[in-house]
Amino acid sequence: MFFRKKSKLPASSQAASTNVACAQAEGRVSVEGWETTERVVRRPFPGPRGATALLRVALERAPYAELIAHAKESLEKEICGVLAGTVCEDQEGVFVHVAAVIRGAAAAHGSTHVTFTQETWNHIHETLDLEFPKLQIVGWYHSHPGFGVKFSEMDLFIQKNFFSGPTQFALVIDPLSGAVAICLNTPSGIQNLERFWVDGREQTCQAPKGRRPQPEFCAPGEAPLETEAALRALEARLGQLIQIVDEQRASHYRFLVFIGIVICAGVVVALGYTMYSNYRYRNEPPRMTQYVPVPVQVGDKTVLVGVGVAQWQVPPELNAIMLTLEREKRLLDEKAALGETNNENASSNLTNASSNPTNTADQPKP
Ligand SMILES: [Zn+2]
């Protein structure tokens, strides 16, 4: 893909310090220097908490579907366009939120490259101003129909010189395989991203082997790739473990909440029962209902004495005690009655015996 005669810069790029001038196969491309002075918007990242990447790139569902549809429209030639969005920030740092794609409508198509012409840029900026005045250009995309997502030297040249802002990225998609790769400039050179997010869900980027920049402290070879693969596996395993711990913590929390609810319900039921029983069996004092005059003979006079009739709901405990007392009293009375009758019998025998001493004395007489 080629850029040609780009007279207007991306909205995010303001004229500033550096000058980039370079020769290309098609002619001399000169870009007045620009630096990123993006407006950074504070908002939460639309993806999982703790998501990590060299640069977190989040696309909304509609623009990503539009990008795929655009790429699938042409399976013979490359297509291209720009990505419009917002540079955002949350507590974990800066991320890019893509909200729209603008097709490079008037781009000249070649079988293995596309060219941004003057009309292409005019169309892009008109669309941006008219339809997305609050968005800025955060990257560009193009397709590699059927030949993988390895960035060509020309792609890297464009990215390095035309989209060198720290939050501007290049996306290439193969509409036949569905593979996607994303790269961006970093202080240590162009690097591929390993993942991006669409509608909050993580998508894996295909990082072409050999294109991945080697760390400076490692000799070029296979060891860093192996180390990176091991690190990726470790990172994936760590992510799974964190997820398991999160799930266990959530289930533990649910269990504690359930226990708390059961205890609260028990306390409420006990309190309710206590209040109900206090109300049901509350001890009321005797209530006077009426007076009944009763004539009583005192000496030679008859006096009327008022007798109060009280109504009293005897508490069950007191009732039981009174019943017990009554029973014991009755037993005692019965015993006392029995004792009296025995005494009476004994005394009557004694009187019989004493009144008839002669009889008894005379009886044995033959
Ligand atoms: Zn390309």
Residues whose N, C-alpha, C, O or C-beta is under 5 A from the ligand:
A	BS01	ZN	M1 S152 D155
